[in-house]
């Protein structure tokens, strides 16, 4: 089970939706749990902001992220 700091999920959700709308593909958010962690949470506000900036850069560069084989079949 993952933990989220108050406010983090709203930032993540907005960034992921932006990515998915732009690339018309799912974003593998759990592959980036290391980037989003902090303050004792798996998804911290600062981490969500880092991921949002990362997603903005990927969109700006026109480079979708790789989705590992079997990602959709994993249980988290």
C-alpha positions as CSV (number, residue, x, y, z in Angstrom):
1,X,0.0,0.0,0.0
2,X,1.2,3.5,-0.9
3,X,0.9,6.6,1.3
4,X,0.3,10.1,0.0
5,X,0.8,13.5,1.7
6,X,-2.2,15.8,1.8
7,X,-2.2,17.6,-1.5
8,X,0.2,15.4,-3.3
9,X,-2.3,13.3,-5.2
10,X,-4.1,16.3,-6.7
11,X,-0.8,17.5,-8.2
12,X,0.1,14.0,-9.4
13,X,-3.4,13.5,-10.9
14,X,-3.2,16.8,-12.8
15,X,0.3,16.0,-14.2
16,X,-0.6,12.4,-15.2
17,X,-3.8,13.5,-16.9
18,X,-1.8,16.2,-18.8
19,X,0.7,13.5,-19.9
20,X,-2.0,11.0,-20.9
21,X,-4.0,13.6,-22.8
22,X,-0.8,14.7,-24.7
23,X,0.6,11.3,-25.5
24,X,-2.7,9.4,-25.6
25,X,-1.1,6.7,-23.5
26,X,-1.0,5.7,-19.8
27,X,1.7,7.1,-17.6
28,X,3.4,4.4,-15.4
29,X,3.2,6.4,-12.2
30,X,4.3,3.6,-9.9
31,X,7.6,3.4,-11.8
32,X,8.4,6.9,-10.5
33,X,7.7,6.3,-6.8
34,X,11.3,7.0,-6.0
35,X,11.0,10.4,-7.6
36,X,7.7,11.2,-5.7
37,X,8.7,10.0,-2.2
38,X,9.6,12.3,0.6
39,X,8.6,13.5,4.1
40,X,7.8,9.9,5.1
41,X,5.3,9.4,2.2
42,X,5.5,7.5,-1.0
43,X,3.8,10.5,-2.7
44,X,4.9,13.8,-1.1
45,X,3.9,17.2,-2.3
46,X,7.5,18.0,-3.2
47,X,7.8,14.7,-5.0
48,X,4.6,15.3,-6.9
49,X,6.0,18.7,-8.0
50,X,9.2,17.0,-9.2
51,X,7.2,14.5,-11.2
52,X,5.0,17.3,-12.6
53,X,8.2,19.1,-13.8
54,X,9.5,15.8,-15.3
55,X,6.3,15.3,-17.1
56,X,6.3,18.8,-18.5
57,X,9.8,18.3,-19.8
58,X,8.8,15.0,-21.5
59,X,5.9,16.8,-23.1
60,X,8.1,19.7,-24.2
61,X,10.6,17.3,-25.7
62,X,7.9,15.1,-27.3
63,X,9.4,12.0,-25.6
64,X,6.9,9.6,-23.9
65,X,8.4,7.5,-21.1
66,X,8.9,3.8,-21.6
67,X,6.4,1.5,-20.1
68,X,8.0,-1.7,-18.9
69,X,6.7,-5.0,-20.2
70,X,4.0,-6.4,-18.0
71,X,3.5,-3.1,-16.1
72,X,-0.3,-3.3,-16.6
73,X,-0.4,-6.8,-15.1
74,X,1.4,-5.9,-11.9
75,X,-0.3,-5.7,-8.6
76,X,0.6,-2.8,-6.3
